[in-house]
Amino acid sequence: MTERTAEVTWQGSLTEGSGRIERVGSGAFGPLDVTWASRAEEPAGRTSPEELIAAAHASCFSMALSNALAQAGTPAKRLSTTATVTFVPGTGITRVALTVRGTVPGLDEASFREKAEGAKVGCPVSKALAAVPEITLDAALA
């Protein structure tokens, strides 16, 4: 079992206020500024919860796919994954679009897509995002 932490401060109202991700337990990043405008309009050098979810989903998916490919005897040479999280103010996260391009010696396109679909369903972040109405996957060999 592992636990991960993040410390955030917020001052003011939702739309006029601002916040800061002060630090994460690993020390890997922080501080990062966050505002409603960076979430619902233009980032202007600040982050948003959805951007952090996109980073978490892309990395989790890549790890799950890498593991599935290695277990099948066809380890990936390279996986390049993008996650795009769509946020609609007043509604929430409505969509996550995963795109992966892989270099996997000895694997055909159909098998790659099958392993990628399994990773999409099975990675812990995908499971945590199960309430998102739509999670799509575009998987292809590079």
Buried (B, 14 or more C-beta within 10 A) or exposed (E): EEEEEBEBEEEEEEEEEBBBBEBBEEEEEBEBBBBBBBBBEEBEEBBBBBBBBBBBBBBBBBBBBBBBBEEBEBBBEEBEBEBBBBBEEEEEBEBBBBBBBBEBEEBEEEBBBBBBBEBBEBBEBBEEBEEBEEBEBEBEBE
